[in-house]
Amino acid sequence: MCGIVGIYSSSAVNQSLYDALTVLQHRGQDAAGIVTFEDGQMFLRKANGLVKDVFHTRHMRRLQGNIGVGHVRYPTAGCSSSAEAQPLYVNSPYGIVLAHNGNLTNKNELKKELWETDKRHINTSSDSEILLNIFAHELQQRQVGDITEEIVFDSIEKVYERCKGAYAAVALIAGYGMVCFRDAYGIRPAVFGKKEVNGVFEYMVASESVALDALGFTIVRDVKPGEAILINNKGELHTRQCVTREEPAPCIFEHVYLARPDSIMDDISVYRSRLRMGERLADKITREWKDHDIEVVIPIPDTSTTSAMQLANKLNIKMRHGFVKNRYIGRTFIMPGQEVRKKSVRQKLNAIGLEFKGKNVLLVDDSIVRGTTSQQIVEMARDAGANKVYFASAAPAVRFPNVYGIDMPSATELIAHGRTEDEVGELIGADKLIFQDLQDLIETCQEGNPKISRFDTSVFNGEYVTGNIDADYLKRLDDERNDSAKRDESRVEVVDDSEDDLDDNDSSIELHNVGGS
């Protein structure tokens, strides 16, 4: 899960890119980066940290130009180095930077092809670098004179042929323009919009519509699965459907957890889908637990609040905000390392005792992944004096690894893997546990857009829409993750602050780097 943004404007885009990344901060808190282009030169600033900490006034002043891309990154095991921060850059052909959200499921094969056949070196473990180099290679293969939209689109068609998995990407081609493309199944989200300023159209693409709303852009539509959108340096918009799938399958976990509730994805309101999740969960409780003794519904902030509100309303039970959240602690689901997650839960949440004392409470969360957070929250409710603690998940049990860009690839880390609902409930310490039914979850999203007949629900049922995932692949992924985690734990990182002393004209080898820490 990452956040991407690209803007073509009639004026400087540095502030707009910064503002968009702050709106998309929930999609990644590990690193942030911006690249802009002006007068034949690219300007880069990226580093580990939150957007507000990565970009200072001196960096913003140096990010010159009216076209640029940005990225917020979340951590994965063994990949917390700032070398993995995006956007990434290659200098041939033309000079290309790319920001990417997703995961290539055939990255090992592609990396081998790039070295042996395409003669390109991959310097990091990031599959985003692989995607960038595949695109650059295909573009170079068609380099005959001036670059055209046909050359760009033909190159992207070859990218689709070679790259399997999930990806939404935005790239800058030096001196030519900006291009965005989305995987053929539409697993990872991307939306584009425009606005008119003094008779000139400006364009923006982003992971979520809320970023466009915040900057005053009118949403045109989602980038279609398998579609590429190009805005050249003259401000001309071109699109091509590079590959077509009869049955696109956007990621349903975006609606469960990842996306902001005020976003609209594939014409589905995230907020309304979460309301419907609460309704369906209430229906299940009414159907299967008629004699329940729930006295109060308490959401676990913040993602579950919408579902909990509707659940309580339909059950005619009061809802109370029994937990106060520290807004300055990151989302524990995307924190690197189990021990960090364990430590951060009680720092992130604090219980209001009077809402729990002597009551039978139903805690509502968006999902249960590793179970560490759920277990500690149940303990907190009991410590606050709850009589009985029930737990409801707005999503089904997460039992299978995600291979499409969400940081939960190892089945052994998933509390529900190989366990029944009762066993999971016992492990987290709840008196009763209720999971959403998968078909109900699917229908909560389909009701928003009946044209979508299929979603990627692989984390719930183990059915991978790209079709190239088997037991051997999952075992290899698990082994790689464990090895990376071990290396990350044993690594001693030396921090060099000497970059602070560089003057304004200092450049990196690849492109103009706008400053140190």
C-alpha positions in Angstrom: 0.0 0.0 0.0 1.5 3.3 -1.2 0.1 6.6 -2.4 0.9 8.2 -5.7 0.2 11.6 -7.3 1.0 13.4 -10.5 0.1 16.9 -11.5 0.4 18.9 -14.7 -0.3 22.6 -14.1 0.1 26.0 -15.6 2.0 27.1 -12.5 4.4 25.6 -9.9 3.3 22.3 -8.6 5.5 21.8 -5.5 3.0 23.0 -3.0 0.1 21.1 -4.6 2.1 17.9 -4.6 3.0 18.4 -1.0 -0.6 19.0 -0.1 -1.7 15.9 -2.0 0.8 13.7 -0.2 -0.4 14.9 3.2 -3.9 13.9 2.2 -2.6 10.5 1.1 -0.4 10.1 4.2 -2.5 7.3 5.5 -1.3 5.1 2.6 2.3 5.3 3.7 4.2 6.7 6.6 7.7 5.3 6.0 9.0 7.6 3.3 7.9 10.4 1.0 9.3 11.9 -2.2 8.6 14.5 -4.9 10.2 15.1 -8.3 9.5 18.1 -10.4 10.7 19.1 -13.9 11.7 22.5 -15.4 14.0 23.6 -18.2 15.5 20.2 -18.9 16.2 19.4 -15.3 14.6 17.2 -12.7 14.5 18.2 -9.0 14.3 15.5 -6.4 13.6 15.4 -2.7 12.9 12.1 -0.9 13.7 10.6 2.5 12.3 8.3 5.2 9.7 9.9 7.4 6.3 11.6 7.3 5.6 14.2 4.6 5.8 17.1 7.1 9.2 15.9 8.2 10.7 15.1 4.8 10.0 18.5 3.2 11.2 21.8 4.6 11.0 25.3 3.2 14.5 25.0 1.6 13.4 21.8 -0.2 10.2 23.2 -1.5 11.8 26.3 -2.9 14.1 24.1 -5.0 11.3 21.8 -6.4 10.8 23.9 -9.5 8.5 23.4 -12.4 4.8 23.0 -13.4 4.8 19.2 -13.7 5.8 16.6 -11.1 5.0 13.4 -9.3 4.9 12.4 -5.6 4.9 9.2 -3.5 4.3 8.1 0.1 5.6 4.7 1.0 4.8 2.2 3.7 7.4 -0.2 5.1 7.8 -3.9 4.3 10.0 -6.3 6.1 13.6 -5.7 5.3 12.9 -2.7 3.1 13.1 0.3 5.5 16.1 1.8 3.8 15.8 5.3 2.3 17.1 3.7 -1.0 13.6 2.3 -1.4 12.0 5.7 -1.2 10.3 6.9 -4.3 10.0 8.3 -7.0 12.8 6.3 -8.6 14.9 7.5 -11.6 16.7 6.2 -14.7 18.6 8.5 -17.0 18.0 6.5 -20.2 16.1 7.0 -22.4 15.4 10.7 -22.0 15.3 10.5 -18.2 12.3 8.9 -16.4 11.0 9.0 -12.9 8.3 6.7 -11.6 6.1 6.4 -8.5 4.4 3.0 -8.0 1.8 1.4 -5.8 1.4 -2.3 -5.9 3.5 -5.5 -6.3 4.8 -7.4 -9.3 4.2 -11.1 -8.8 6.8 -12.1 -11.4 9.6 -9.7 -10.3 12.2 -12.4 -9.9 11.8 -13.5 -13.5 11.8 -9.9 -14.7 14.9 -9.0 -12.7 16.7 -11.9 -14.4 15.4 -10.8 -17.9 16.5 -7.2 -17.2 20.1 -8.3 -16.4 20.5 -11.1 -19.0 18.5 -9.7 -22.0 17.9 -6.0 -21.5 21.3 -5.3 -20.0 19.9 -3.2 -17.1 21.0 -3.3 -13.5 18.6 -3.3 -10.6 20.2 -1.8 -7.5 17.5 -2.3 -4.9 15.0 -5.0 -3.8 12.1 -2.7 -5.0 9.8 -4.1 -7.7 9.1 -0.5 -8.5 12.6 -0.2 -9.8 11.9 -3.2 -12.0 8.7 -1.7 -13.3 10.6 1.5 -14.1 13.3 -0.3 -16.0 10.9 -2.4 -18.0 9.2 0.7 -19.1 12.5 2.5 -19.8 13.7 -0.5 -21.8 10.6 -0.8 -23.9 10.6 3.0 -24.6 14.3 2.8 -25.6 13.5 -0.1 -28.0 11.1 2.3 -29.9 13.4 5.3 -29.8 13.4 6.5 -33.4 13.6 10.3 -33.5 11.2 12.4 -31.5 9.1 10.7 -28.8 5.3 10.6 -29.6 2.3 9.4 -27.7 2.2 6.3 -30.0 5.7 5.3 -28.8 4.8 5.8 -25.2 1.5 3.8 -25.5 3.2 1.0 -27.5 5.9 0.8 -24.8 3.3 0.5 -22.0 1.5 -2.2 -23.9 4.7 -4.2 -23.7 4.9 -3.4 -20.0 1.5 -5.0 -19.6 2.7 -8.1 -21.5 5.7 -8.5 -19.3 4.6 -7.3 -15.8 2.2 -9.5 -13.8 0.5 -8.5 -10.6 -0.9 -5.3 -9.3 0.3 -1.8 -10.1 -0.8 1.8 -10.4 2.0 4.0 -11.6 2.7 7.6 -12.5 5.8 8.6 -14.4 7.5 11.7 -15.8 9.4 11.5 -19.1 11.9 14.4 -19.2 10.9 17.0 -21.7 7.8 15.2 -22.9 5.2 14.8 -20.2 3.5 12.6 -17.6 1.9 9.2 -17.9 -0.2 7.1 -15.6 -1.2 3.5 -16.0 -3.1 0.9 -14.0 -2.8 -2.9 -14.0 -5.1 -4.9 -16.2 -7.3 -6.1 -13.3 -7.5 -2.7 -11.7 -6.4 -4.2 -8.4 -4.6 -1.0 -7.2 -6.6 2.3 -7.5 -6.0 5.4 -9.6 -8.2 8.3 -10.5 -7.7 11.4 -12.6 -9.3 14.8 -12.8 -8.9 18.2 -14.2 -9.6 21.9 -13.6 -9.6 25.0 -15.7 -7.4 27.9 -14.7 -7.4 31.1 -16.9 -8.7 29.1 -19.8 -6.0 26.4 -19.5 -6.7 22.8 -18.3 -4.6 21.4 -15.5 -4.6 17.6 -14.8 -4.0 15.4 -11.8 -3.8 11.7 -11.1 -3.8 10.1 -7.6 -4.4 6.9 -5.7 -7.6 8.3 -4.1 -10.2 10.9 -5.2 -9.9 12.7 -1.9 -6.5 14.1 -3.0 -8.2 15.7 -6.1 -11.0 17.1 -3.9 -8.5 18.7 -1.6 -6.8 20.5 -4.5 -10.0 21.7 -6.2 -9.8 19.3 -9.2 -13.0 17.9 -10.7 -12.9 14.1 -10.9 -13.2 12.9 -14.4 -13.2 9.2 -13.7 -11.1 6.3 -12.5 -8.2 5.2 -14.6 -9.6 2.1 -16.3 -7.9 -1.3 -15.7 -5.3 -1.7 -18.4 -5.5 2.0 -19.5 -2.8 4.5 -19.9 -3.3 8.3 -19.6 -0.7 10.7 -21.1 -0.5 14.5 -20.6 2.3 15.9 -22.8 4.3 19.1 -22.1 1.8 21.0 -24.2 -1.0 20.1 -21.9 -2.7 17.7 -24.4 -4.5 14.7 -22.9 -4.2 11.3 -24.7 -5.6 7.9 -23.5 -5.3 4.4 -24.7 -6.9 1.1 -23.6 -3.7 -0.9 -23.7 -5.2 -4.2 -22.5 -8.7 -5.3 -21.7 -10.0 -7.8 -19.2 -13.6 -9.0 -19.3 -13.7 -9.1 -15.5 -11.7 -6.4 -13.7 -11.2 -7.1 -10.0 -10.3 -4.1 -7.8 -9.0 -4.8 -4.3 -11.9 -5.0 -1.8 -9.5 -4.4 1.1 -9.3 -0.8 0.0 -12.9 -0.4 1.1 -12.4 -2.4 4.3 -9.3 -0.6 5.6 -6.9 1.1 3.3 -8.8 4.0 1.8 -10.1 7.2 3.4 -13.9 7.1 3.9 -14.3 10.3 1.9 -12.8 8.7 -1.2 -14.7 7.2 -4.1 -13.0 4.2 -5.9 -14.4 2.7 -9.1 -17.5 4.8 -8.6 -18.0 3.3 -5.1 -18.2 5.5 -2.1 -15.9 4.1 0.6 -18.0 5.7 3.3 -21.3 4.1 2.0 -19.7 0.7 1.5 -18.6 0.8 5.2 -22.1 1.8 6.3 -23.4 -1.2 4.5 -20.8 -3.4 6.1 -22.2 -2.4 9.5 -25.7 -3.1 8.3 -24.8 -6.6 7.1 -22.9 -7.3 10.3 -26.0 -6.3 12.3 -28.1 -8.6 10.2 -25.8 -11.5 11.0 -26.0 -10.8 14.7 -29.8 -10.6 14.5 -29.9 -13.8 12.5 -27.4 -15.9 14.4 -27.3 -14.4 17.9 -30.9 -13.4 18.7 -30.5 -13.5 22.4 -27.4 -11.3 22.5 -26.9 -9.1 25.6 -24.9 -6.3 24.1 -25.3 -3.1 25.9 -23.0 -0.8 24.1 -21.2 -0.7 20.7 -17.7 0.7 20.8 -15.7 1.3 17.6 -11.9 0.9 17.5 -10.9 4.2 15.9 -10.8 5.2 13.2 -11.6 3.0 10.2 -14.3 1.0 11.9 -16.3 4.0 13.2 -18.6 4.2 10.1 -19.5 0.5 10.2 -20.0 0.5 14.0 -22.3 3.5 13.8 -24.6 1.8 11.3 -24.4 -1.6 13.2 -25.5 0.1 16.5 -28.3 2.0 14.7 -29.7 -1.1 13.2 -29.5 -3.1 16.4 -31.0 -0.1 18.3 -28.1 -0.1 20.7 -26.2 3.0 21.8 -22.8 3.6 20.4 -20.1 5.2 22.5 -16.5 6.3 21.7 -14.8 4.4 24.4 -11.3 4.7 23.1 -9.3 7.9 22.6 -6.7 7.8 19.9 -3.3 9.5 20.0 -3.1 11.0 16.5 0.6 11.1 16.5 1.2 7.4 16.5 1.3 5.6 13.1 -1.1 2.9 12.0 0.1 -0.3 13.7 -0.9 -2.5 10.8 1.8 -1.0 8.6 4.5 -0.7 11.2 7.8 -2.7 10.5 8.1 -5.5 13.0 5.8 -7.3 15.4 7.5 -5.9 18.6 7.0 -2.3 17.4 3.3 -3.1 16.8 2.9 -4.6 20.2 4.5 -1.7 21.9 2.5 1.0 20.1 -1.0 -0.2 20.7 -1.3 1.1 24.2 0.5 4.3 23.2 -2.1 4.7 20.4 -5.3 4.0 22.3 -6.6 4.8 25.8 -9.8 3.6 27.2 -12.5 5.8 28.8 -13.4 3.7 31.9 -16.9 4.9 32.4 -18.0 3.6 29.0 -16.8 0.1 29.9 -17.3 -0.4 33.6 -19.9 -3.1 34.4 -21.1 -3.3 30.7 -21.3 -6.0 28.1 -19.5 -4.2 25.2 -19.2 -5.1 21.5 -16.0 -3.9 20.1 -16.1 -3.3 16.3 -13.0 -3.2 14.1 -12.5 -3.1 10.4 -10.6 -6.4 10.3 -8.4 -8.7 12.2 -5.0 -9.4 10.6 -2.3 -10.5 12.9 -4.5 -10.3 16.0 -1.9 -8.5 18.2 -3.8 -5.3 18.3 -7.2 -7.0 18.8 -5.8 -9.0 21.8 -4.5 -5.9 23.5 -7.6 -4.0 22.9 -9.7 -6.7 24.5 -7.4 -6.6 27.5 -7.8 -2.9 27.7 -11.6 -3.2 27.7 -11.4 -5.7 30.5 -8.9 -3.6 32.5 -11.4 -0.7 32.1 -14.0 -2.7 33.9 -16.1 -4.3 31.1 -18.3 -7.2 32.2 -18.2 -9.1 28.9 -16.2 -8.2 25.8 -17.5 -9.2 22.4 -15.6 -8.5 19.2 -17.0 -8.0 15.7 -15.0 -7.6 12.5 -16.5 -5.7 9.5 -14.5 -8.0 7.2 -14.2 -11.8 7.0 -11.3 -13.6 8.6 -8.0 -12.8 6.9 -6.6 -16.3 6.3 -4.3 -15.9 3.2 -1.3 -13.9 2.3 -1.6 -10.7 0.2 0.7 -10.6 -2.9 -0.6 -7.4 -4.5 1.1 -4.7 -2.4 -0.3 -5.0 1.1 2.2 -5.8 3.9 0.8 -9.1 5.1 2.4 -11.7 2.8 3.2 -14.4 5.4 0.3 -16.8 6.3 2.1 -17.7 9.5 1.6 -14.1 10.7 -2.2 -14.2 10.2 -4.1 -15.2 13.4 -7.0 -16.7 11.4 -4.9 -18.9 9.1 -5.8 -22.5 9.8 -8.1 -21.6 12.7 -11.8 -21.4 13.3 -13.7 -18.4 14.4 -14.0 -19.7 17.9 -10.3 -20.4 18.1 -9.5 -16.9 16.9 -11.9 -15.5 19.5 -10.2 -17.5 22.2 -6.8 -16.3 21.2 -7.7 -12.6 21.3 -9.5 -13.2 24.6 -13.1 -12.2 23.5 -16.2 -13.8 25.0 -17.6 -14.0 21.4 -16.2 -13.2 18.0 -18.3 -12.3 14.9 -16.8 -12.1 11.4 -18.5 -10.6 8.4 -19.5 -13.1 5.7 -17.5 -12.8 2.5 -20.6 -12.7 0.2 -22.1 -9.9 2.4 -18.8 -7.9 2.1 -18.8 -8.3 -1.7 -22.4 -7.2 -1.9 -21.7 -4.1 0.2 -19.3 -2.9 -2.5 -21.3 -4.2 -5.5 -24.3 -2.2 -4.4 -22.2 0.9 -5.0 -21.3 -0.1 -8.5 -23.2 -3.2 -9.9 -21.0 -3.1 -13.0 -18.2 -4.6 -11.0 -18.9 -8.3 -10.9 -15.7 -9.4 -9.2 -13.3 -8.1 -6.5 -9.9 -9.3 -5.4 -10.8 -11.1 -2.2 -7.6 -13.2 -2.0 -6.8 -12.5 1.6 -10.1 -14.0 2.6 -10.5 -17.0 0.3 -7.1 -17.6 -1.2 -8.3 -17.0 -4.8 -5.7 -14.8 -6.6 -7.2 -13.0 -9.6 -4.0 -12.9 -11.6 -3.9 -16.7 -11.7 -0.1 -17.0 -11.4 0.1 -17.7 -7.6 0.7 -21.2 -6.3 1.9 -22.9 -3.1 5.6 -22.7 -4.3 5.3 -19.0 -5.0 3.8 -18.3 -1.5 6.5 -20.4 0.2 9.2 -18.5 -1.7 7.6 -15.2 -0.7 7.5 -16.3 2.9 11.1 -17.4 2.9 12.2 -14.1 1.3 10.3 -12.1 3.9 11.8 -14.0 6.8 15.3 -13.6 5.4 14.7 -9.9 4.8 13.4 -9.4 8.3 16.4 -11.1 9.8 18.8 -8.9 7.8 16.8 -5.8 8.8 17.0 -6.7 12.5 20.8 -7.4 12.3 21.6 -4.3 10.3 23.4 -1.5 12.0 22.7 1.7 10.0 25.2 4.5 10.1 23.5 7.9 9.6 25.6 10.5 7.7 24.4 14.0 8.3 27.1 15.6 6.2 24.5 16.4 3.5 23.2 19.2 5.7 26.4 21.1 4.7 25.8 20.9 1.0 25.2 24.1 -0.8 22.2 24.9 -3.0 24.0 23.8 -6.2 25.0 20.3 -5.1 23.7 17.5 -7.4 23.4 13.8 -7.1 24.8 11.6 -9.8 21.4 11.0 -11.3 19.5 14.3 -11.0 19.4 17.5 -9.0 18.9 16.5 -5.4 17.3 19.3 -3.4 18.9 18.8 -0.1 19.8 16.7 2.9 18.1 15.8 6.1 
